[in-house]
């Protein structure tokens, strides 16, 4: 295969094969006025299209997940209720979670993006991928919506990888500023999927204490890294290097999935963590390094939160540039 090169800031970089999944249909999940709104993806898309590397990304076209695929994580009755609520013109599934007539199909397409990215990863067509999707997923519980989330995209992707690709162990790392209660609860007693979250604590949704480590056979495969308000880059990078990376090394997963919320940024309006844009690039480098060591570099990243357009789009751009050009 010819060596793939890209010029960034006047320097030549070798390129990884990095996939990018998104779809204009996500904008039809109409939520305004609400922090999780279509403008988030418009800002990301515009920022990526203006970058020097956008044309070097490998496009991944999302597909709609089936109700059966969603039901590997969620109750089938709940899945049907979301479809009906959207069809009936219901506006809120709970106090925080707004829907519109196209939200059910957008949510199916969000979950399907991760599955199509996994197909490309396992087939060797890409090394890593980022899915710019909405609605987000990590708060969605087995039987109800929560925190802007309808279906748990990363959980569905993880189950898909196990059920259809023969992967035995998957590690989910959630760096969204809010604890991913839905993801944790999906796998709390399941040792085949390790869930770790680094989040502001105590904070919404109230879960994610350090002593929450799993139950039954899953005891020891949940790692919460609660962070104080106003924690900064050094605090986060220390936790990733000294606590998270050793656990991934010990667990040796076949795939790493990032729940990539960018609302821990210092400019985000919904939380108080003080990360700079640069920290998301450094965390990406650390995850890419351990992925190379344990799972041939297989890394899937899916968008969760992030509510300041500039902070979000700049952080995603650096995240994607790092996925494309960093050599562990």
C-alpha positions in Angstrom: 0.0 0.0 0.0 1.4 3.5 -0.9 2.4 5.5 2.1 -0.4 8.0 3.0 0.9 11.5 3.9 -0.8 14.8 4.9 0.7 18.2 5.3 -0.5 20.0 8.5 0.9 23.4 9.6 3.7 23.0 7.1 4.8 19.6 8.3 4.4 16.3 6.6 2.7 13.5 8.7 2.1 9.9 7.9 -1.6 9.1 8.1 -3.6 6.4 9.9 -6.7 5.2 8.2 -9.3 7.2 10.2 -13.0 6.8 9.6 -15.5 9.6 10.0 -19.3 8.9 10.4 -22.0 11.5 10.4 -25.2 12.2 8.5 -27.3 15.3 7.8 -30.4 13.4 9.1 -29.1 13.9 12.7 -30.1 17.6 12.3 -33.7 16.4 12.0 -33.7 15.5 15.7 -35.2 18.9 16.5 -34.8 20.0 20.1 -34.5 23.8 20.1 -34.4 25.6 22.5 -32.1 23.1 24.2 -28.4 22.7 24.8 -28.3 19.5 22.8 -29.4 20.9 19.5 -28.5 20.5 15.8 -26.1 23.5 15.9 -23.6 21.2 17.7 -23.2 19.0 14.7 -23.2 21.9 12.2 -20.3 23.5 14.2 -18.4 20.2 14.1 -19.0 19.7 10.4 -18.0 23.2 9.5 -14.9 23.0 11.6 -13.8 19.7 10.1 -14.5 20.8 6.5 -12.3 23.8 7.0 -9.4 21.7 8.3 -6.4 20.7 6.3 -7.0 17.0 6.8 -10.8 16.6 6.2 -10.4 15.1 2.7 -8.0 12.5 4.1 -10.7 11.0 6.4 -12.4 7.8 5.2 -16.2 8.4 5.1 -18.4 5.9 6.9 -22.1 6.1 6.0 -24.3 5.3 9.0 -27.2 2.9 8.7 -30.3 2.5 10.9 -29.9 0.0 13.6 -32.8 -2.5 13.8 -35.1 -2.7 16.8 -33.6 -6.1 17.4 -30.1 -4.7 17.6 -31.2 -1.9 19.9 -32.9 -4.5 22.1 -29.6 -6.2 22.9 -29.3 -3.3 25.4 -32.8 -1.9 25.8 -36.1 -3.4 26.6 -38.1 -4.0 23.4 -41.1 -2.3 25.0 -39.1 0.8 25.6 -37.8 0.8 22.0 -41.4 0.6 20.8 -42.5 3.4 23.1 -39.9 5.8 21.8 -41.0 5.1 18.2 -44.7 5.7 19.2 -43.9 8.8 21.2 -42.1 10.4 18.1 -44.9 9.3 15.8 -47.5 10.8 18.2 -45.8 14.2 18.4 -44.7 13.9 22.0 -42.2 16.6 22.8 -40.5 15.4 26.0 -39.6 11.9 27.2 -38.5 13.3 30.5 -37.8 16.8 31.8 -34.4 16.9 30.0 -34.9 14.8 26.9 -36.7 16.5 24.0 -37.8 14.7 20.9 -39.4 15.5 17.6 -41.1 13.4 14.8 -37.7 12.3 13.3 -35.9 11.6 16.6 -36.6 7.9 16.6 -35.0 7.4 13.2 -32.1 9.8 14.1 -31.5 7.6 17.2 -31.5 4.4 15.1 -29.0 6.1 12.7 -26.8 7.2 15.6 -26.6 3.6 16.9 -26.0 2.3 13.4 -23.0 4.6 12.9 -21.1 2.8 15.6 -22.0 -0.6 14.1 -20.9 0.4 10.6 -17.6 1.8 12.0 -17.0 -1.5 13.8 -17.5 -3.4 10.5 -14.9 -1.2 8.9 -12.5 -1.7 11.9 -12.7 -5.4 12.0 -12.5 -5.8 8.2 -9.2 -3.8 8.4 -10.4 -0.9 6.2 -9.6 1.6 9.0 -7.5 1.8 12.1 -9.8 4.0 14.1 -13.0 6.1 13.7 -15.0 9.0 15.1 -18.8 9.1 14.9 -20.3 12.6 15.1 -23.8 11.5 16.1 -26.9 12.7 17.9 -28.9 12.1 20.0 -26.1 11.1 22.4 -26.4 7.9 24.4 -24.6 7.3 27.6 -27.3 8.3 30.0 -30.0 6.1 28.3 -31.1 3.3 30.7 -32.4 -0.1 29.8 -36.0 1.0 30.0 -36.1 4.8 29.9 -34.6 7.9 28.3 -32.5 10.2 30.4 -30.2 13.2 30.1 -30.8 14.1 26.4 -30.2 10.4 25.4 -32.6 7.9 23.8 -30.6 4.8 23.0 -27.1 4.0 24.3 -24.9 4.2 21.2 -21.7 2.9 22.7 -23.4 0.0 24.6 -25.2 -1.1 21.4 -21.9 -0.9 19.4 -20.1 -3.0 22.1 -22.8 -5.7 22.0 -22.8 -5.7 18.2 -19.0 -6.2 18.2 -19.4 -9.2 20.5 -22.5 -10.7 18.8 -21.4 -10.4 15.2 -17.6 -10.0 15.2 -16.6 -12.5 17.8 -14.8 -10.0 20.0 -14.6 -11.3 23.6 -13.7 -8.3 25.7 -14.4 -4.6 25.1 -13.3 -1.6 27.2 -15.4 1.6 27.2 -13.8 4.8 28.5 -16.2 7.7 29.0 -14.6 11.1 29.3 -17.8 13.1 29.1 -18.1 15.4 32.1 -21.2 13.6 33.3 -21.1 10.0 34.5 -22.5 7.6 32.0 -25.1 5.9 34.3 -26.7 4.0 31.4 -23.5 2.5 30.2 -22.4 1.5 33.7 -25.7 -0.1 34.5 -25.8 -2.0 31.1 -22.6 -3.9 32.0 -22.4 -3.7 35.8 -22.5 -7.5 36.3 -20.9 -8.4 33.0 -17.1 -9.0 33.0 -16.9 -9.1 29.2 -17.4 -5.3 28.9 -15.3 -3.1 31.2 -16.7 0.4 31.8 -14.6 3.3 33.1 -15.8 6.9 33.5 -13.9 10.1 34.4 -16.4 12.8 35.4 -17.2 15.7 37.6 -18.5 14.4 41.0 -20.8 15.0 42.7 -22.8 16.2 39.8 -25.5 15.0 37.4 -26.7 12.3 37.3 -25.5 11.5 40.8 -23.9 8.1 40.1 -20.3 7.3 39.5 -18.7 7.2 43.0 -15.3 5.5 43.3 -16.7 2.6 45.2 -19.0 1.6 42.3 -16.9 -1.2 40.9 -19.4 -3.7 39.6 -21.3 -6.6 41.0 -21.4 -10.4 40.8 -19.2 -11.7 37.9 -18.7 -8.1 36.9 -17.0 -7.0 40.2 -13.8 -5.2 39.3 -14.8 -4.3 35.7 -16.2 -0.9 36.5 -13.7 1.9 37.2 -15.0 5.3 38.2 -12.6 8.2 38.4 -14.6 11.0 40.1 -13.1 14.4 39.6 -13.6 17.5 41.7 -15.1 20.6 40.1 -12.4 22.8 38.6 -10.0 19.9 38.0 -7.7 20.7 35.1 -5.5 19.1 32.4 -2.9 17.8 34.9 -5.5 16.2 37.1 -7.1 14.4 34.1 -3.9 13.3 32.4 -2.5 12.0 35.7 -5.7 9.9 36.3 -5.5 8.5 32.7 -1.8 7.6 32.9 -1.8 6.3 36.5 -5.2 4.7 36.9 -6.9 4.1 33.6 -4.0 2.9 31.3 -2.9 0.2 33.8 -6.4 -1.2 34.0 -6.7 -1.3 30.2 -3.2 -3.0 30.1 -4.4 -5.6 32.6 -7.7 -6.2 31.0 -6.4 -6.5 27.4 -9.6 -5.8 25.5 -10.1 -6.6 21.8 -11.5 -3.1 21.2 -11.5 0.3 23.0 -14.6 2.5 22.6 -14.5 6.2 23.8 -17.7 7.9 24.9 -16.3 11.2 23.7 -18.1 14.0 25.4 -16.3 17.4 25.2 -18.2 19.1 28.0 -15.3 18.9 30.4 -13.8 21.8 28.4 -13.2 25.0 30.4 -15.6 27.0 28.2 -18.5 24.6 28.4 -21.6 26.1 30.1 -23.0 23.0 31.8 -20.1 22.0 34.1 -17.1 23.2 36.0 -14.2 21.1 34.8 -11.4 23.2 33.4 -9.8 21.2 30.5 -8.2 22.9 27.6 -8.7 21.8 24.0 -5.1 20.4 24.1 -6.0 17.9 26.8 -8.4 16.1 24.5 -5.6 15.6 22.0 -3.3 14.3 24.8 -5.9 11.9 26.1 -6.5 10.7 22.5 -2.7 10.0 22.2 -2.7 8.0 25.4 -5.7 5.9 24.3 -4.1 5.3 20.9 -0.9 4.2 22.5 -2.6 1.6 24.8 -4.9 0.5 21.9 -1.8 -0.3 19.8 -0.4 -2.3 22.7 -3.5 -4.4 23.5 -5.9 -4.5 20.5 -3.9 -3.7 17.3 -4.9 0.0 17.5 -8.7 -0.7 17.2 -10.3 2.4 18.6 -13.9 3.7 18.1 -14.9 7.1 19.4 -18.6 8.3 19.6 -19.8 11.8 20.4 -21.6 12.4 23.6 -21.8 15.9 25.1 -20.2 19.3 24.5 -22.3 22.5 24.4 -20.1 25.4 23.6 -19.9 25.4 19.8 -16.3 26.7 19.5 -14.9 24.5 22.3 -16.7 21.5 21.0 -15.7 21.9 17.3 -12.1 22.8 18.2 -11.8 19.8 20.5 -13.3 17.4 17.9 -11.0 18.8 15.3 -7.9 18.1 17.5 -9.3 14.7 18.5 -9.7 13.7 14.8 -6.4 15.1 13.7 -4.7 13.1 16.5 -6.6 9.9 15.4 -5.4 10.5 11.8 -1.7 11.5 12.4 -0.5 10.3 15.8 2.0 7.4 15.7 2.0 5.5 19.1 
